[in-house]
Amino acid sequence: MPADCEPAALGLLPGDGDEFIVIAGALRGQRGFFSRDAGGAVVAVDLGGRIFHRVPDALV
């Protein structure tokens, strides 16, 4: 994944999963998905095989 990518728009894909596709920018066409905890909150994003974990609110 290139360093310093500009923010880009995502499109949610149909179905019962939490899959998305990048629709603009340097990563256009990359697919990914959201990971959720037992309560349904998003805890991580997988983009291009790399997992980005959510930073707890207490650390922001």
N, C-alpha and C positions, 0 to 999 in steps of 0.2 A: 504494500500500500504506500503510495507516495506521501512524503512528509508535507505538512502545511497545505493540505487541500482546503479549498474554500468550502463553506457550508453549501449544501446542495439539497434540492427537493427530493422527497421520497414519495413513492406511490404504494399504497397498501394493496396487496394482492388478494383476490377473492379466495374464499375457502374458510375453514374453521381454524387454520393456523394463524400465527402472528408473523406472516412473511411479508416482506416489502422488496421493492426494487428502487434503485437510485435512478431518477429520471432526468438529471441534469448534472453538468460539471464533469470533472476529471474521472469520476468513478461511475459514470453513466452505464447502466446495464448490470451493475453488480447487484446481486441478490443477498438478502440476509433475513434474519428473524429475531424477534424479541423473545427473551426467556423470562418466565414469571415464577414467583414464589407460590406457595400453597394458597395464599390469600388473593392472588391475581395481580399483584403489583409487579411492574416491570423491574427486573433486577439486573439484566444484562442485555446487550445487543451483540449478535454475531453478524459481522460484515466481512465477506470474503474469507471466511474461515478464521477470523480473529475475533476474540471475545472481549468486549468492553463492558466492564462491570460498573453499575451505578455507584456513585459516591454517596455515602450516607449524608443526610441533610446536616448532621452535626459537624461534618468536616468541611462544608461549603462556606 
